Amino acid sequence: MSGWHGKLDVALGAVVLFVAAYAPWGANTKVPWLTWVLVGACWAAGILWLAMTGVRWASGGEAEEAGSGAARRGTAWRWTMGGMLVLMAALAGQIAVSAWNWTAVATVVPDGIEWKYREAMEGWPTTLDRDATWAAWVRYLGLAGFFWAARGWLGRRDGGRDLRTGVAGSHVSERMRRVIWAWALGGGLMALVGIVHRLDKGKELLWLMPLKDTPNEAMFGSFPYRANAGQYFNLTWPMVLGAWWVLRERGFDSAGHRRPVGASSFLVVCVALMIAGVFTAASRMAIAVALVQMTLSVFLLGATARSWGARIALAGGLLLALTLGWLAQGDFLRKRFENALVDTTLSGRTSIYGYARPMAERFPMWGWGAEAFRTAGELHRSGFHGNPEYVHDDRLETRGGLGWVGAGLVLGLLSLVPVLAWTGGTSGCPGAVRWGGAMGLGGMLVHGCVDYPFQVPSLQVAWVLMAAVLVAARWRRGSSMGRSGQA
């Protein structure tokens, strides 16, 4: 790999790592430019990958993906790749048509919202907020490009050198290791800042940005909404824990004697901070998901431990992180869980569902428009005070915003991610890391049943990058959970 192709590859790697580290810090949806920095980085990654592909084709070269993955790929992988591209194109097409065939344009003014209406073409996708849907279209195209760019970059050789060493599938490639470290450092630092901010009772987000009607306990770190912070941590910490476990198990020689593993021990510190961050953020659903993930981690990783001492240390470390988080916010957490026993409105969500479901039934096929819920709700709700931006149920918001057609396309894309990972992974990756990533992706889907993680750009990008990592990883070979692995 040399010349322009090599320079583009280096630039693409820098963008991917920037996105991994920056995502939790660009989470403040109240400051648009923070979000657009993230979206711009996704577009840059997609453009760089297209440029690399063009240079490779122009020079008559072929893909240089790690290992023998290209030889293993068969009809299933090609059909899956083609199917994912078709579904992405169809979804982007539906959103673009709905924005072009708009029914309403909403402008936020000091006294509320001003509306401009027109007759849309009947039977075609439409939206009740043209500008919001166009913005969604731009972001979704960026996410699609970023997925393919990150997947391709993670699965390529570096300077013609195979990034794997040793047993196929039992080692983490250098590029994947860099992404995991970016996640660990970015997430661990964000958790630390969020914990200090919560204990300090600062009223401004990160002590810098005042948020109207948002108390300290409602925000966390750079996230205006505490639940989004917990969702981000639950997405990333299981894979970081898996990477640390691989490093820890590598730290023994054939005689069972411990070898130094350098800076790898800092990974577990980042994991502890993120778990403590989940509990300090005090999102009840995030805590429930984290507890399930912690239990699964103990069983999955403990099954490969060399001794019961290692298993006890793993369980004790996770319990210590939980305890630290609980001590930081124990009284507040106790009150929140006590309120959950008597709160039949799900913190006001049932009122939103009460008018969101009839809205979805009014636009069954094509929906009310991508990310148009806030303005569309102005036209359909009655007897509800406030102006919620999200449904607090991503399943309902996806079905309502995109209709059954768009929701079916989204479901198809989600279903193809594990298929593509199983049939086409090329980069070495041990089971501890793979299953950690799978737990993170699954946890986010669970969060989407009662909240809106997939409406927040930083969480969207983080989920897409995690999916790209798993798609690039080899699943069929090297099923070791870490005993012989290297990270």
C-alpha positions, -999 to 999 in steps of 0.1 A, spaced: 0 0 0 17 32 -11 13 65 -28 -21 82 -27 -38 50 -15 -16 48 16 -22 85 23 -59 82 20 -58 51 43 -40 70 70 -64 99 67 -94 75 69 -79 59 100 -75 93 117 -112 101 110 -125 67 123 -105 71 155 -116 107 159 -152 97 156 -147 69 182 -132 93 207 -153 123 200 -188 107 199 -195 111 237 -183 147 237 -204 157 207 -236 145 224 -251 179 232 -280 181 208 -288 215 221 -257 229 204 -261 220 167 -225 225 156 -213 198 179 -236 173 161 -226 186 127 -189 181 135 -198 144 140 -219 142 108 -191 160 89 -166 134 101 -189 106 89 -192 122 55 -154 126 53 -149 90 61 -173 79 34 -156 102 8 -122 90 18 -133 54 14 -147 61 -21 -115 78 -31 -95 49 -19 -117 25 -39 -113 47 -69 -75 48 -66 -74 10 -62 -96 4 -92 -77 29 -113 -44 11 -105 -58 -23 -112 -53 -34 -76 -76 -56 -55 -87 -54 -19 -60 -62 6 -81 -74 34 -65 -92 63 -61 -129 64 -78 -153 40 -113 -138 44 -117 -129 7 -111 -166 -2 -137 -178 23 -164 -154 11 -190 -170 -10 -224 -164 -24 -240 -157 10 -216 -129 17 -221 -113 -17 -259 -115 -15 -258 -101 21 -236 -72 10 -259 -65 -20 -290 -67 1 -276 -42 27 -267 -18 -1 -302 -21 -16 -319 -16 17 -298 15 25 -305 30 -9 -342 23 -6 -344 39 29 -324 70 17 -347 72 -13 -379 71 8 -366 98 31 -355 120 2 -389 117 -16 -407 125 16 -386 156 21 -392 167 -15 -429 159 -13 -434 178 19 -467 187 35 -455 213 60 -426 234 69 -422 244 106 -403 274 119 -396 278 156 -404 313 168 -403 328 203 -441 323 207 -442 287 193 -441 274 158 -451 290 125 -464 267 98 -465 267 61 -486 241 43 -491 228 8 -508 198 -9 -484 169 -13 -487 142 -40 -511 116 -27 -498 81 -22 -462 92 -20 -440 95 11 -444 129 27 -432 147 58 -448 172 82 -414 189 88 -394 194 56 -362 208 72 -360 182 99 -364 154 73 -337 168 50 -314 170 80 -321 134 88 -314 124 52 -280 141 53 -271 124 86 -283 90 75 -263 91 43 -233 100 64 -239 71 87 -242 47 58 -209 60 43 -192 58 77 -203 22 82 -188 10 49 -157 31 54 -151 19 90 -157 -17 81 -134 -15 51 -106 2 71 -108 -22 99 -105 -52 75 -76 -40 55 -39 -48 56 -14 -22 69 15 -17 45 9 -51 30 15 -67 64 -11 -91 79 -23 -75 111 -29 -109 127 -3 -128 145 -5 -164 158 -37 -184 157 -62 -171 132 -91 -153 148 -76 -153 183 -59 -119 181 -72 -84 179 -60 -65 148 -40 -34 154 -67 -12 139 -94 -27 160 -72 -23 190 -69 14 183 -107 18 181 -112 0 214 -86 23 231 -103 53 216 -136 41 231 -120 33 264 -103 67 268 -132 87 255 -158 69 275 -138 66 307 -129 104 307 -165 113 300 -177 91 329 -152 107 352 -162 142 342 -199 133 346 -194 118 380 -175 149 392 -201 172 377 -229 153 394 -212 154 428 -203 191 423 -240 198 415 -231 221 387 -261 236 370 -245 241 336 -236 213 312 -199 206 317 -199 238 338 -200 257 306 -234 256 288 -266 265 308 -296 244 298 -330 259 305 -352 239 329 -326 211 331 -314 204 367 -281 188 375 -295 153 381 -312 153 347 -279 156 327 -246 137 328 -213 146 312 -220 162 278 -254 145 276 -283 168 283 -304 136 291 -288 113 316 -303 81 301 -284 88 268 -252 88 288 -260 54 304 -269 40 270 -236 51 255 -216 35 284 -236 2 281 -228 2 244 -190 4 248 -179 -9 282 -186 -47 274 -163 -47 244 -136 -28 263 -139 -53 292 -135 -81 266 -103 -65 252 -89 -62 287 -97 -98 295 -78 -109 264 -48 -89 275 -50 -103 310 -51 -139 299 -22 -132 275 -2 -121 305 5 -157 315 32 -178 300 30 -216 293 40 -223 329 12 -201 343 35 -174 355 24 -138 352 40 -115 326 37 -77 326 11 -64 302 19 -27 303 -8 -1 299 -35 -27 293 -45 -26 329 -58 9 323 -86 -5 302 -102 -20 333 -100 14 350 -120 28 321 -145 0 323 -150 7 361 -155 44 354 -181 37 327 -200 13 349 -199 37 378 -211 63 353 -241 43 345 -252 42 381 -243 78 388 -263 89 358 -292 72 376 -311 60 345 -332 31 358 -333 13 324 -296 18 319 -289 3 353 -311 -27 346 -293 -33 312 -259 -29 329 -267 -55 355 -277 -80 329 -245 -73 309 -224 -76 340 -239 -110 348 -234 -122 313 -198 -110 313 -191 -129 345 -203 -161 330 -188 -157 295 -154 -145 306 -153 -166 338 -157 -197 317 -122 -191 302 -105 -181 334 -75 -200 346 -86 -202 382 -115 -195 405 -94 -166 418 -96 -149 384 -134 -155 383 -138 -140 418 -116 -111 409 -137 -104 378 -170 -105 397 -155 -85 426 -142 -58 402 -176 -54 386 -193 -54 420 -168 -27 432 -176 -5 402 -213 -9 409 -208 -1 446 -188 31 437 -216 43 415 -243 35 441 -224 53 468 -221 84 446 -259 86 441 -274 61 466 -301 83 480 -311 96 447 -312 61 431 -333 48 460 -359 75 455 -360 69 417 -366 32 421 -392 38 448 -410 62 424 -408 36 397 -430 13 419 -458 38 420 -453 57 388 -479 44 363 -471 70 337 -435 59 330 -423 94 338 -448 109 315 -442 86 285 -477 71 285 -491 106 277 -468 108 247 -477 73 236 -513 83 239 -512 107 209 -481 91 191 -499 58 184 -530 75 167 -505 96 147 -488 64 135 -521 49 125 -530 80 105 -498 76 84 -495 38 83 -476 32 51 -450 61 48 -452 77 82 -452 114 92 -416 119 81 -382 111 94 -375 130 127 -406 151 123 -423 140 155 -418 173 174 -435 195 148 -460 168 137 -471 164 173 -481 201 173 -508 192 148 -521 161 165 -519 162 202 -545 176 225 -547 179 263 -509 174 266 -487 201 280 -452 205 267 -434 200 235 -415 167 235 -389 161 208 -390 123 209 -415 96 215 -393 79 241 -398 46 222 -377 42 191 -398 13 178 -429 35 178 -410 65 165 -395 45 137 -428 30 127 -446 63 130 -419 84 113 -411 60 84 -443 40 83 -444 2 78 -423 4 47 -394 24 62 -396 5 95 -394 -28 75 -363 -15 57 -347 -6 91 -355 -40 105 -340 -56 75 -308 -36 79 -306 -46 116 -311 -82 107 -283 -83 81 -257 -70 105 -252 -104 122 -255 -122 89 -228 -101 73 -206 -105 104 -209 -143 103 -203 -146 66 -176 -120 58 -154 -111 88 -117 -108 80 -99 -91 110 -88 -113 139 -109 -109 170 -113 -132 200 -146 -142 214 -144 -121 245 -143 -89 223 -169 -101 198 -194 -111 224 -187 -79 243 -196 -59 212 -227 -80 206 -239 -73 242 -234 -36 236 -254 -36 204 -281 -58 220 -283 -35 250 -289 -5 228 -317 -22 211 -333 -29 245 -329 7 254 -347 17 222 -379 -1 235 -384 25 262 -363 55 252 -347 72 222 -310 63 218 -313 60 180 -325 96 177 -293 110 192 -265 114 166 -236 105 189 -253 73 199 -262 65 162 -226 69 152 -213 49 181 -237 20 173 -228 21 136 -191 19 145 -197 -10 168 -216 -28 141 -187 -21 117 -162 -36 141 -183 -68 145 -188 -71 108 -151 -67 102 -143 -93 129 -139 -130 121 -166 -150 138 -163 -185 124 -127 -191 134 -109 -187 167 -138 -190 190 -115 -186 221 -129 -161 246 -94 -149 253 -71 -174 269 -47 -175 239 -56 -141 227 -38 -109 223 -52 -74 222 
